[in-house]
Amino acid sequence: MLQDRLKELQDLYDNRPSREEDVERIAQLEEEVREKQATVKRLLEEMHFYKLELHNREQNYNKVFGAQPTVGILNPVASKKQASTGPGANGAPKMHLVQQPGAGMGMQMGLPPLGGLPPSGPGQPGGGSRKLQKRPSSGSIKRTSVAE
């Protein structure tokens, strides 16, 4: 009789309805899990996109500038003979000499001097040295030509 009563009470306890607070908390946690899974999926897709973008930009850079990097070929246990016969055998990267256009013809290339005035020296028109003087009314600096 007591065994029957104990079994009946145990069944009632095991099959009791869930508390409302527990149901709400479970729903809240399930929603958080869904949000976090969506965030992880979005971040993985972004990472994949940026990896492809980086690879594409690196290929374009190498194509434009003629670089042929040897990425990820470092093998510290490889024999010296094998390392000396591979690409870049002399140990130094391949260098290209780049010369400014017109540099060998006496042409001055580059930016003009500060102040927007053409360079003037003793051998150029308007030559002579220039001296900075302060304007009395505005307090700003003005260029005046001083003949020597």
C-alpha positions, 0 to 999 in steps of 0.5 A: 500500500505504501509502495503504491502511494509512493509510486503514485506520488512519484508519477505526479511529481515527474509529470507535473506541469512546468512553472511559468518562470521556467518556461519563459526563461527557456524561451529567452535562452533559446532566442539568445542561442538563435541570435548568437548562431546567426551572429556567428554565421554572419561573421563567418561569411564576412571573414570568408568575404574578406579572405577572398577580397584580400587574396584578390587584392594581393593577386592584383598587386602582384600582377601590377608590380610584378611581385612573386612572393614566396609565402609559406615556404619556410622549412627549417629542417630542409637541407642547405643544398635544397634551399640553395637551388630553390627560388631566390637562391642568392638569398636576396629578393629580386630588385628593379631599378625605377627612374623618374621620368625625365630625370636623366635629361635635366628636367626637374620633376616633383612638387613646386616649392612651398608658397606657390612661387617658382624657384628663383636663384641668381641665374633665373629671371627675377633672380635675387634673394627673397626676404620675408617682411611682416605687414604692419596692418594685417600681421601676416608675412609678405615676400619682397624682393631684395636686389643684391 
